[in-house]
Amino acid sequence: MFELLGITPQGLVAQLLVGLINGSFYAMLSLGLAIIFGLLNIINFSHGAQYMLGAFAAWIGATQLGAWIGNPEFSIGYWPALVLSPLLIGASGIVIERTMLRRLYHLDPLYGLLLTFGLALVIEGMFRHWYGISGENYEVPESLTGAFRLEGIGLALPKYRLWVVAASLAVCFASWVFIERTKLGAYLRAGTENPALLQAFGVNVPLLITAAYGYGVALAAFAGVLAAPIFQVSPLMGSNLIIVVFAVVVIGGMGSIMGSIVTGIGLGLIEGLTKVFYAQASDVVVFVIMAIVLLLRPAGLFGRET
Amino acid sequence: MPEAHAPGTEYLRVTDLHAFYGEAHILHGMDFVVNRGECVSLLGRNGAGRTTTLRAILGLTGRRSGSIMLNGREAIGMASHRIARLGVGYCPEERGIYASLSAEENLLLPPVVASGGMSLEALYAMFPNLAERRASQGSRLSGGEQQMLAIARVLRTGARLLLLDEITEGLAPVIVEKLGEVIRRLREADYTIVLVEQNFRFAMPLADRHYVVERGRVAEVVGKGEVEGRMEMLHEYLGV
């Protein structure tokens, strides 16, 4: 049957894995966007830049930091970077929320969109100025080099890519459990619906908003570190990805947590399958689906119709 | 706050309260006092400023000025969440049940602001319907169930001052009767209550004092015993 369609099972599995990896990144990034949109009512256009910052922070820690502090031997490895980079970039997000976004909440959400879009341009511009657009390599950590060989179909599954899928699924699932099953998660859902009343009950909503933005940004940075060994670490890596992620958010439904995870992974897989069956369409398939969903269900697949 | 209040101690004093929504000046110097353990009502026509008064006490309006003394603390400059922590429980007019949370999640949502709140068991005993519907989404509850939930929700937190906005609005007489019984029990339990009511017949037997609100200020004060004698004035103000 495979021969009939002119594709090999190896090709199919390989593309499904690529799709799953892309889907993992879509899921993590759209999850962060969904959390931020829910509480801040702002579409965080700097999300791609923050993802890029996460990757650059890891790369700088591994290759540049030693020279900067005059100790070329010093470098921060992949595993510490996986924790430190999201913390650092998340903290920078908190500063942005406290000093800039906070001033815009009483205005039309469009201003938040413009501010975050401007920030993305500034951040990406700075990194383009410093590092150019050619992209930097980031080594796969030693413990995850190599591949699992599936002898049956003669296919090698790179360990690092499997790790990326597993880590992203774990983070998405943990975030979902946190939001759906904990008290703080209930505050988050309530704050999405009616923040003024939640605050009148005694919850420090401004702090909740800051934390939500920090978490969303940290998720983007985490995705960035995961991506660093797979893609080139480049100032443009975020803007390439984020356009698809916005389409994912629209398809899943703005602000829906589960929706963004499921849609992210699902669309990654669909993209992968399209590469197998009709490769020419693989770059547009997400946008075609977006157009169809917008026509049939404007609130998105998981969004609440209002 | 452990200090014992003698009956008659002032719990809420609103003095010359002005409040704005954007440029709209809604409250023009509200003045009223509620003592500990009292129930007072704010009566008046729609748009007189009663709901805005409750919202201004909680810091939910725009700019406001004047004085709001809550249990001995000045609350006029405080953020909303700090005011709640002084022991204020709020039932908004639109009930404010969160659609994306289950009934029980709604019930458990407001943080405990003081000790002495009712337990979940006691609340389910008081509102048996809610026990049956505990797993239902907030959006699936009937109007009466939502109102019960909105009241139950603030009784868990240990708040001693309850600001109840139009709790009888749009509800069947049998549920209104049940709510009246709940308010009576809360009074016996020494809660301090501010009722904003359109339904004068509901508020009349419950409140110690009625403040008639007109154009953002208190126009008349009517004690419980004076109601009969001042019916004509009340009719005129309330248009009933």
Interface residues (C-beta under 8 A of the other chain):
Chain A: K183 A186 Y187 R189 A190 T192 E193 N194 A196 L197 L198 Q199 A200 F201 G202 V203 N204 V205 P206
Chain B: L58 G59 L60 A79 S80 H81 I83 A84 R85 Y90 P92 G96 Y98 A99 S100 L101 E105 L108 L109 P110 P111 V113 V154 T157
